[in-house]
Amino acid sequence: MKRLAWRLLFGCLLAVLSGCTGTGTGTATPPSQSTSASVAIGSAVTGYYRAIVSQNYRRAFGYLAPSATGLDGHKLTLRSFLQLAHMLDGMGGPVTQFSIGVSPSGVVMTLYRVKYGPYHAHLQMVRTGHGWAINSIDRI
């Protein structure tokens, strides 16, 4: 478990320092394509990040696909997801704002944490029997 925590911590620090930053508006921006898939993906991601902003991480976890993976490529469990969320909140403060960009290759989120400022998270989506779910995240 310590090894996973160190990998997550190292990955998060690299992400913060890597320059993948931008500005957040605090609201979801409309998807770049007006297809029903883009709208559905944007809706799922908006629900996920609204739960993140309200620090309801159990609800946020419900937006992940059963086989969802984290930044280290390992499957996210509720326990590992909660540990990651709380660790990132402790390091950078909670997520307070977000904006969404949907493209055919995935979703790019611009997030804002008080101690870090704006940064990007990249999500891959998968179609499920109930709509769309997040299949892969590189940071919360």
PyMOL commands that set and color helices and strands:
alter all, ss='L'
color gray80, all
select helices_A, chain A and resi 2-17+36-53+57-61+78-92
alter helices_A, ss='H'
color red, helices_A
select strands_A, chain A and resi 64-69+95-103+106-113+117-128+131-137
alter strands_A, ss='S'
color yellow, strands_A
deselect
rebuild
show_as cartoon
